[in-house]
Amino acid sequence: MVKNAPNLPEEPEKPLKDDCCGGGSCCPCVWDAYFEKLEQWKAAKKALEQQDTAENTK
């Protein structure tokens, strides 16, 4: 598992409860931005893990 890898950006922080108005009319919502950044972070983490695995099996 890749922990604190130099090329892995920090995991995005969840918005605080008060960051969202709860009205559903914000576009984009703070949660939309968070989940988009989280998916990008997960993809980067997975790519680094696969790269690490490939290098360790050589």
CYANA upper distance limits for C-alpha pairs under 8 A (distance plus 0.5 A):
  1 MET  CA     49 GLU  CA      6.62
  2 VAL  CA     45 LYS  CA      7.59
  2 VAL  CA     48 LEU  CA      7.45
  2 VAL  CA     49 GLU  CA      6.24
  2 VAL  CA     52 ASP  CA      8.29
  4 ASN  CA      8 LEU  CA      7.48
  8 LEU  CA     41 TRP  CA      8.30
  8 LEU  CA     44 ALA  CA      7.21
  8 LEU  CA     45 LYS  CA      6.93
  8 LEU  CA     48 LEU  CA      8.15
  9 PRO  CA     41 TRP  CA      7.59
 10 GLU  CA     41 TRP  CA      8.38
 11 GLU  CA     38 LEU  CA      7.47
 11 GLU  CA     41 TRP  CA      6.79
 12 PRO  CA     34 TYR  CA      7.39
 12 PRO  CA     37 LYS  CA      6.99
 12 PRO  CA     38 LEU  CA      6.54
 12 PRO  CA     41 TRP  CA      8.06
 13 GLU  CA     34 TYR  CA      8.01
 14 LYS  CA     31 TRP  CA      8.47
 14 LYS  CA     34 TYR  CA      7.03
 15 PRO  CA     19 ASP  CA      6.36
 15 PRO  CA     20 CYS  CA      8.00
 15 PRO  CA     30 VAL  CA      7.26
 15 PRO  CA     31 TRP  CA      7.39
 15 PRO  CA     34 TYR  CA      7.66
 16 LEU  CA     20 CYS  CA      7.97
 19 ASP  CA     30 VAL  CA      7.53
 20 CYS  CA     29 CYS  CA      7.77
 20 CYS  CA     30 VAL  CA      6.79
 20 CYS  CA     31 TRP  CA      8.04
 24 GLY  CA     29 CYS  CA      8.03
 25 SER  CA     29 CYS  CA      8.31
 28 PRO  CA     32 ASP  CA      6.45
 28 PRO  CA     33 ALA  CA      7.22
 29 CYS  CA     33 ALA  CA      7.05
 30 VAL  CA     34 TYR  CA      6.67
 31 TRP  CA     35 PHE  CA      6.54
 32 ASP  CA     36 GLU  CA      6.66
 33 ALA  CA     37 LYS  CA      6.71
 34 TYR  CA     38 LEU  CA      6.50
 35 PHE  CA     39 GLU  CA      6.61
 36 GLU  CA     40 GLN  CA      6.89
 37 LYS  CA     41 TRP  CA      6.63
 38 LEU  CA     42 LYS  CA      6.59
 39 GLU  CA     43 ALA  CA      6.66
 40 GLN  CA     44 ALA  CA      6.74
 41 TRP  CA     45 LYS  CA      6.58
 42 LYS  CA     46 LYS  CA      6.54
 43 ALA  CA     47 ALA  CA      6.66
 44 ALA  CA     48 LEU  CA      6.76
 45 LYS  CA     49 GLU  CA      6.63
 46 LYS  CA     50 GLN  CA      6.61
 47 ALA  CA     51 GLN  CA      6.61
 48 LEU  CA     52 ASP  CA      6.48
 49 GLU  CA     53 THR  CA      6.57
 50 GLN  CA     54 ALA  CA      6.58
 51 GLN  CA     55 GLU  CA      6.68
 52 ASP  CA     56 ASN  CA      6.66
 53 THR  CA     57 THR  CA      6.78
 54 ALA  CA     58 LYS  CA      7.26
